[in-house]
Structure formats: C-alpha cells, structure tokens
Amino acid sequence: MRNRSPEHDIQVKLARYIDLLGLLWCASAGGMRTGIRTAVKMKAAGYKKGCPDIMICEPRAEYCGLFIELKTATGTASPSQKAFIKALEDRGYRAVICKGFEAAKSEIDNYMGGRL
C-alpha cells in the first residue's frame, strides 16, 4: 500500500541521507497514524506533542544537537511544534522548521560543516 503523506516521503528520503552521513540520530513517531490504544500507550511512555521529526545527536559549535521539524512546501507548524522548537533553542539546541528535503539537507550540511 502506497503512503499518501508527502511529508512522510520527504522524511524517508532524508532518513536515507542522514544514514549515509553516519550520524547518531533518531526520528519521532509524531506524524504516524495510530489507533487510540497505541496513541495512549505512546503518551504514557513519554511521547510529547510537538516533538520535532528528526533529532540529530551530534554537538557542533555552541549547539548540543540539531532538531528538524519537516514540512512540505505548503505545510505549517502547529503551535505545539513551534513551542517545542523554542524550548529546544532555549536549552542550547539548533532547532528549525524545514520545508522540503533540500531545505533540511542544506540545514544538516551547514550544521555538520560548522557553517551556522
């Protein structure tokens, strides 16, 4: 069955790219469709609304790590996503919203190359 989420397609492509770089990273399960039982279990286990899609655990310069909220070209971040991004920035992380694969790839390349 084909996935009908353009944002998911962007994230899959980005996951392959990050893996090629050999970085320590993880993705959140935020955009996944689940049943109510699974959603309740995820929340009980610590999933937080607004958590960015991509979490790169590689410190660079003054940052502790890089977090990316992925969006399509027309997508917009929710208030909870914006609040989570701000909270991460306040704690010393680079946290951004990227529209599309190329924007996210560029952000990662700049971050890893120390060009921020």
SVG drawing of the C-alpha trace seen along z (x, -y; Angstrom):
<svg xmlns="http://www.w3.org/2000/svg" viewBox="-9 -31 42 33">
<polyline fill="none" stroke="black" stroke-width="0.4" points="0.0,0.0 1.4,-3.4 1.8,-6.0 -0.2,-9.1 1.7,-11.6 4.1,-13.8 5.8,-14.8 6.5,-11.1 8.0,-10.7 10.3,-13.7 11.3,-12.1 12.1,-8.7 14.4,-10.4 16.0,-12.5 16.5,-9.4 18.4,-7.7 20.6,-10.8 21.3,-11.0 22.2,-7.3 24.7,-7.8 26.4,-10.5 26.8,-8.1 25.2,-10.4 23.8,-9.4 20.1,-10.3 16.5,-9.2 13.1,-10.2 10.0,-10.8 6.8,-8.9 4.7,-12.1 3.4,-12.0 2.3,-8.4 -1.3,-7.4 -2.1,-5.1 -5.1,-3.6 -6.3,-5.2 -4.8,-2.3 -1.4,-2.9 -1.6,-6.6 -2.5,-6.2 0.5,-3.9 2.8,-6.3 1.7,-9.2 2.1,-7.1 5.6,-6.1 6.7,-9.7 5.8,-10.9 5.4,-14.7 3.1,-16.6 5.1,-18.9 8.4,-16.9 10.3,-17.5 10.5,-14.8 14.3,-14.5 16.7,-14.5 20.4,-14.6 22.6,-13.9 25.8,-15.5 27.1,-18.5 28.6,-21.3 29.9,-24.7 27.6,-26.2 24.8,-23.7 24.1,-20.4 22.3,-18.8 20.1,-19.6 16.3,-19.1 14.3,-19.4 10.5,-19.7 9.8,-18.7 7.1,-20.3 6.0,-20.2 6.4,-23.4 2.9,-24.5 2.9,-22.9 2.8,-25.0 4.0,-24.2 1.4,-23.8 1.5,-25.9 2.8,-22.9 5.6,-22.3 6.6,-26.0 6.7,-25.9 8.8,-22.7 11.3,-24.3 11.5,-27.4 12.1,-25.3 14.9,-23.4 16.5,-26.6 16.3,-27.9 18.2,-24.8 21.1,-25.2 19.9,-23.1 19.7,-24.1 16.0,-23.6 14.4,-24.5 11.4,-24.1 12.4,-23.0 10.1,-23.0 11.1,-20.1 14.1,-17.7 16.5,-20.2 16.0,-22.7 16.5,-20.0 19.6,-18.6 21.1,-22.1 20.4,-22.7 22.2,-19.4 25.1,-20.1 25.6,-23.6 25.2,-22.3 27.7,-19.4 30.1,-21.7 30.0,-24.3 28.7,-27.0 25.9,-28.3"/>
</svg>
